[in-house]
Structure formats: C-alpha cells, structure tokens
Amino acid sequence: MTFQDHLDLGVTTLARCWSVVRSDGETYGFTDHDRPLTFDGITFKADAGMTARAVMSATGLSVDNSEAMGALSDAAISEADIEAGRFDGAQVQAWLVNWADASVRSLRFSGTIGELRREGGAFHAELRGLTEQLNQMRGRVYQTPCAAILGDGACRVDLDASGYAAEVAVEAFEDRRRFVFDALDGFEPAWFERGRLRVMSGAAMGLTAAVKRDRFVNGRREVEIWQAFRAPIVAGDVIRIEAGCDKSFGTCRLKFNNVANFQGFPDIPGDDWLMSTPVSSGQSGGGSRRQGGDL
C-alpha cells in the first residue's frame, strides 16, 4: 500500500515523526503518537515531548520555515547540550507516518535547525528549509588570497601529517578563552593562529573553535580562541590544535608546500596599479609583482 492509497481509505492512522541528527552524529527521534515507532534505523520516542507547527512553503527561492517546540529533559534534549551549541545546524526531517505500518509514510519537511531559544523549561527551534542554501554564494571568487579551507578537498593538505596538529591535555584554561601550556614545543610562534581547536574529551567533547592568537607570554605558550566554549573545560581534558593558514601565497609555499593546490590568484595587481606612472628610479624590469615571495 502506498501513502496515497492509505489517504484514499478515508479513515487514516497517521502520526507525525521528527528526526534530529546533530553534526557529531548523535541522532534523536520524536513522535506525537502514544507509543514509539521505528523506521530507517531510528526509534521515534513517544515520551520525548516534541511538536512542530505547520510547515510553510512557497514557490521560488523563499525559505520553507517552521518551528519545533518541546520540553527540556535529560532523556531527550537537555539544556546543557543546547547551551553548548550541540544542536546548532542539526539536520531535521519530518514525516507523516501510518503508525499501523511505518513503511507507509511521506517525508514532509527536510532542513536544519536555525535559531534556538530557551524559555520556561522548554526550547523553541527555528527550522530552515533546504532552499535557504540556494541563497548562499557559490563558486570561486577572483581574489588574491586562497579561497579554499585548509585541509578540504580543494586544499588537500593532510592535517594528520606530522607537524600540522597536536593533541595535548589541557594544563590551564583562563578567562574561558585562553589555553596556557608550560611546554608545547616543536611549533613556531603563531603556528596555530587561524587554525582550529577541537575538544576530544570531557564535557565539551566534539565542540570546535577558531584560534585567534598563538603566542609565548612569560615563557608559557598561550593559545586563545575567538569565541568561548559554551561547555565547561577542565585541566586534563584533551584538545587537538591544528595549524592555521592566512590564505597567502607565501604561507602556502613555505608552511605547507602546497602551491599546486593554491586556490587564489596571487598575480592580481593591487588597487594602486591603475594609477601607476613611469618612474625614473627603482626596479622597473618588468618582473613579477607577486606578494608573498617568489616561486
């Protein structure tokens, strides 16, 4: 029996189901039926208390939208996980399901979680449809810096290679942003600036942050992140720090030996080139004007 065949019967046995898949792979299932339902390897719990308003959609590139609501509980969605940002950008799907035969169902919504807010012991999650991605800029930009993300398919730098990352235990964590180490040798100052820091263990495990500054202060190394983690970090938690890249041609050549995959255009003349005039002194041999060093 198809889903339409079931609707044509006139008397239906339908329930709504939602799945939430976080970026770390943790999966949740919810249903408004009075008993759990299972399909696609997910058990949709009836006691988790999640509901969603009617999904609004339109033609064109307007964003389908809805709002999911539910109660905060340790068994389902906890306040601590929301506060830590674990549900930011999570994938959401919603179905109408024949609870008498879960193989008869229809996918009604697919998208991501946008803004999350908490009030009165409950959460309210904005749901963003797939068409939102069509409003984002795509394609390469004609610019001097590299457009790739360090380590992605275009860059191809292996961040697991020796010298590009370090996994260390937290020694001291100050002002919720600065990791301080008495010994983190083998890396030049500022090696990790513009890089990524990932928490590998503890209450904040799986969370990531961008590195703002990497420097030595009074003989100790300080690695500072741009935005404070929203989960506690204590001494002994393990973190992974990856090398940073400033997107320049010189850094690509000297730090990563990856010129073949450089995704920028280093020979673009600067803005003042349009106003340049002949000069009687200085270098004027027609050589390269590349910034960041010669090949």
N, C-alpha and C positions, 0 to 999 in steps of 0.2 A: 504494500500500500504506500502511495506517495503522500506527501504532506497535503497536497491539494485534494486528494481523494478523501483524506480524513476530514478536511474542512467541508467537503461536499456532503458529508453524512448528516450535517445539521446539528448533531449533538456531539460535542468535542470533549476531549480530556486533555486540555492544554495547560502547560505551566511555563513559566519563564525561567531561564537559566543564564547565569553570567560566569565567565571565567576571567581571572586576572592573572597575568604572567609578568612577574617583575623582571627587571634587567638582570638580576642574579640567578634567574631560572626558577625561583620559588613560585609555585602555582597554587591558586585558590579557586574554589568553585562554590557557587551560591545558587539557590533556587527558592522560589516562593511556594513550592509545593510542600505538603506536610510530611514528606519523607524524602530521604536522599535519592538522587538519580545519578547514574553513572554512564558516561559515554566518552569516546576519544581519550580514554585513559585517565579521565578526571572524575572525581566524585564530587558532586554538587550537593553541598550540605543544606539541610532544611532549617537548621537551628542557628545559622550564622547571621541572620537578620540583615540582608542587603536588598534594597529595592532600587528601581530606576524609573525616572519619569519617561514619558513618551518621547521617542527619538524624532527630532525634526530634521527633515532633509529637503533639498531643493535641487533643481537642475543647475547646470553651470558649475562654477568652482566654489560656491558657497560651502561653508563647513557644516557638515552634519553635527548636531550637538544634542546633548542630553546631560542629565546629572544623576549620578548614583549616590544613594544615601544609605547609611547603615549605622549600627551601633558598634562602638569600640569595645573589643574584648580580647583577652589574651589568646582565646581559642581561635579567633579569626584574624581580624585586622586590629593591631594594637596601636595605641597612641605613640609608643616609643618608636615603632617602625615608621609611622607617618612623620614624626618629628625628625627622624634620621634621614628622611628623604628616600627611603627604600621603594616607595610606590611612585615616585616621580617618573613619568614617561612609561609606566607599565602598559602592556598590551591588554586590551579588553575586547571580549566578544560576547554577544548576547543572542540567545536563541529562543524561539517558541518551540516547545517540545511536547510531544504526546507522551504523557507520563505513563501510560499503559504500555507503550512500545517506544523506547527512547531512540530507536533507529529512525523513527519518523519525526523529523524536526526541520526547522528552517532558520538559517542564520539571518538575523535582523539587523545587527549592528557589528561593526568592527572598527576599532580605533585605539586611541591611547588616553591615558589619564593626564589631564592638564593641571589646573589649579586645584589644590587640596586645602580644605579648611576644616577646623575642628570647633565644635561648639556644643555645650550641653551634653557631653559624653557621647557625641555622635560625630560622624565625619560626612562631609559633602565633597564629592569629587566631580569636577568638570570632565565630561567625556568629549574628546575631539575626534572627528571622523577622519577617514583616510584622505579625503580631498584636501585637507589642510596642507599636506605635503606638496601638493601641486602649486601652492602659492609661494613656495620657497625657491630661492635662486638655485639654478643648476648650471653645470658647465664650467669650464675654466675661465679664469679672469686674466686678461693681458696685463701683467704687472711684474715688477722686478723680483719681489720675494717669491719663494716657493709656495704653491697652493696646496701641497699635499700635507697630510697629517703624519707626523713621524711614526714609522712602523706600519702604515697602512699599505694597501695593495699597490698604490702608485709610488710610494716612497721605497718600500721593500727593504728597509733597514731592519735587521733582526735584533730586536731589543733583548733577546735572550742570550746574545753573544757576549763573550767575556768583555767587561769594561763598560757596558752600557746600562747596567742596572745593579742594584744592591738590595739584598734582603737582610734587614737588621732588626734587632729588638729595640723598642723604644727605651731610651735611658731617662730622658726628661722631656716633658711636654708643657710648655709655658704659654700663658695667655691664649690657650686653645688654638694657637696657630703656629707656634714655633717648636720644632723638634730639635733638641740640643744633644750633641754627641761629644764625648770626650775623645773618641777615636773612631773616625770613619775615613781611613786612609785609602790611598790608591786612586783618588779622583781629584782633579784640579779644582780650585775655587770656581764657583759659578757653573760647575759641570751639570748640575741638576736644574738650574734655572730654566723656566718654561717647560719643564718636564712634568711627569705625572707621578703622584704618590698614591698607592693603593694599600689599604689596611688588610692584612692577611689573617689576623686572628683577633679575638676579643669581641667586645660588644659592638664595635664599628666595622666588623669584618665585611669586606665586599665594597665598602664605600671608597670613592676616589676623590682626589682634589688636584688642582693645578698648582705647581710650585711657583711661588712668586720670587723668592730670593734664596740663594745658597752662598753662604759666606762664612769666614772664620772671624770670631769675635773672642778676644782674650784667650786665644789658644784652643777654643772649642768651636766645633762646626755647628752652624745654625741653618736649618732648612725650614723656611717659612712658606706657608700655603696662602693662597689668596682668600679663601673663604673657610671659616671654621667648620669643622665637622659637627654635625648635629647629633652625635652619639659619643658617649664617654670613651676616652682613650687613656690607658694607664701604662706605667712602666712595665715592660715585659711583653706588651703586645708587639707582634711582628708586622713590619711595614715593608713594602717594596717601593724603591725610589728609582725612577727611570730617567735617563739622560734627557736634557732639553735641547730644543733647536730653535734658533731665532729666525729661521727661514732664509738666511742669506746664502749666497753662492759660496763665500769663503768658508762658512761653517760646514756646509755640505761637503766641501772638498777636504778640509783639514781635519774635521772632527769625525766625520762618518765615511769618508772616502766613497761618496755616493753620487758623484757628478753625473753619471749616466742616467740617473733617475730624477735629477733635479727638475721640478715642475714649474719653475719660474722663467723669466726672460731677462737675464742679467744685463744684456746689451742695450736695453731701452735707454735712450738718452734722458738726462734729468730735465726738469722743467726749465732750467735756465739755458738749455741748448738752443731753444728757439730764438733767444736774444743774444746768442754769442756772436762776436765780431772778430775779425783778424787781429792778431796781436803781434807785436814786434819782438817779444821775448817769451821765454817759457817753452815747454815742449809742444811742438806742432807738427809732429812727424806722421800724423795720421794713424797712430796706434790705437789700441783698444782703450775704451773709456769704461771698461767693466769695473764695478765696485766690488770689493771683497777679494782682490788679488788676481793675479794672472793664472792662466791654466798651467 
